[in-house]
Amino acid sequence: MRILLIRPPRPPKAITIGEFMFCEPLGLEAVYGVLREKHQVTILDMMAEQVDIGEYLQEQQPEAVGITALCIDVSNVLELARAVKAIDETIPVVAGGTQAQLMPRAFADPAIDYVMHQTTAAGLHGLFDALAASNEARTNNTEKIPGVLAVRKGIPENIRLQKNEYLVPERSSCEQYRSRYSYFGYKPCALLQTSQGCSTCCTFCLRWRIEGAKEAHQDMEVIFRQIREIREPSIMIIDNDFLCSGERLEQLCNFLEQEKIRKNFLCYGSVQSVLHNRESVHRFAKYGLRAVLVGYESFNPGELAGYQKKATVEDNLEAAGLLRRWGVDAWASFIFHPDWDHADFKAFRRYIRRLRPEISSLSPLTPFPGLPAFREFQDRLLFDVREYEQWSFGNISIRPSKMSLRAYYAEVLLTNLQVNFFMNNALYLVRRFGLRTLFRLTVGGTRLTLRYLAAMRRVG
C-alpha cells in the first residue's frame, strides 16, 4: 500500500515560540519505521517543502494519507484532508500526533476517517493492514483496533488518555530534509528521545500528561545504536529531563569515550537534576554537552511552588553558576504569570540579569485542557478550546488580573524586546553560531514582535 505521511505547514497567524527552531518530525519518522515493513511509505514535510498539495497528490497517487498535528495545526490538517478527498474521496485519511492524542474530537470531520489517539506498532499495523484490504473487508477489519477511532462511528466526549509506545525513528525517511533541521543555532541537528514521562508533574506541562507521571527509561543499547546511526554533528535530546539519572549519564559518557564519538549534545534538564547529579553533568560537559534548556520559569517563590517546581529561586541561581563554570550554555525558559503587575515584569527582567542565561525563551502561562492550570483559570480563559490556533505557547490565553489585556500585551512585548535584542548575548550567538544565525533569530524575534503588535490592535 502506498502511504503518504504529512507534517502540515506552520499556521501563518499563530504566535509561537518556535520561530527560532525547525526540528525533524520524530513522530512521523517513528511511524515510517513501523509501516515500511509492509508498505511503501513517503514523508512530506510541508514545513520544509512548499508544494501544491493537489498536484502533489495527483503525482504520488497515495492509497492512504496520515497527517500529524499539534493543537495549532487542526485547521491545516482539516484543509489538507479536504484536499485529499477532493482528489479521491475513497482515500482514507488518518489524523495523528499530539492533538489527536489529547483531543481526538478536534478531528470529528467528514474529511477525516480515523483518529489515532494512541500510537503503537500493533495499532499502526492493524489499521494500515486493514486499509490495504478491499473496501468491504476494510469496514469490518478497522473495528476495535487499539488506539484507533473511526470518525464515522462518532468520537466520545471524554476518552481516556493513552500513553504512546516508544518507537525507534527511521531517520532516512527524511533524508531530503535533514540538512535543514536545526535547534536554535545548531544546524543540522537531529532529535533523540531516550525516555518518556516526567515525575516532576509541573501544573503547566503537557509532557507528563502525555507520556506518564514517572520516567520510563529506554534500554541504553537502543539509544547507543541510534547515536551511532545519526550523522548530524549535533543531537538535541528531547526527554523532559535528561539529566535526572546520574547512572544513565555515566553510561552515556562511558559509551562516548569508548567509541570516540564527538558530537554537540543539547538537552532539557531541571535545576534539581543539575544540582543532584553535578558530577555526572560536569563529566557530560567534557564529552559534548553544549547547552541545557532549563525551566527556571519564575523569579517568584510562590509561583514556583504553585507550578510544582522542586527548585527554589536560590537553587536556580546556583545551577546557573554551575553550568557557567562548566562551560555549558544555559538556555532558560520562563513563564509570564497572568497575575503579574508592572512591578512584577520589572522584577522579572532584573532576575534574568542575575541568572545571565545565554538565551531566554519567554511564554505566557498556557493552561491546556486537562491540566491543573486549566481548571484553575477556566473562568478567565480568553479563547474557547476549539479556537485551536490560539493555543500556542506564545499567545496570551488567560485574562490578566492586575492590568488591562492591552497593558499586559505591552509588558510582554517590552520584555520580549529587551530580552531578545538586548539581554540575549549577541556576541555569544555570533561566536557560537555565526552572523547568519544571529540574523535568523533576529528575524524570528521581529516576526514575533509584529504578531504581538497585531494582537494588541485586536484587543483595542
Protein Blocks (a to p, Z undefined) as FASTA:
>chain_A
ZZddddddddfkbccfklmgccddfklmmmmmmmmmmmccddddfklpccdfklmmmmno
pabdcddddfklmmmmmmmmmmmmmmommbccddedjklmmmmmlmmcfkbmbdcfbdcf
klmmmmmmmmmmcfklmmmmmgoiahiacfknopafbdcddddddddddfklmmmmmmmg
cehjbccdddddfbecjfklpakbmklmmnopcdcdddfklmmmmmmmpmbfbdcdfbfb
lmlpmklmmmmmmmmmmnopacdddddddfklmmmmmmmmmmmmmnopabdcddekpacf
klmmmnopabdfklmmmmmmmmmmnopacdddddddfkbcfklmmmmmmmmmmnopabdc
dddddddehiaklmmmmmmcfbdfklmmlmcckbcfbdcfkbcfklmmmmmmmmmmmmmm
mmpcfklmmmmnojklmmmmmmmmmmmmmmmmmmmmmnZZ
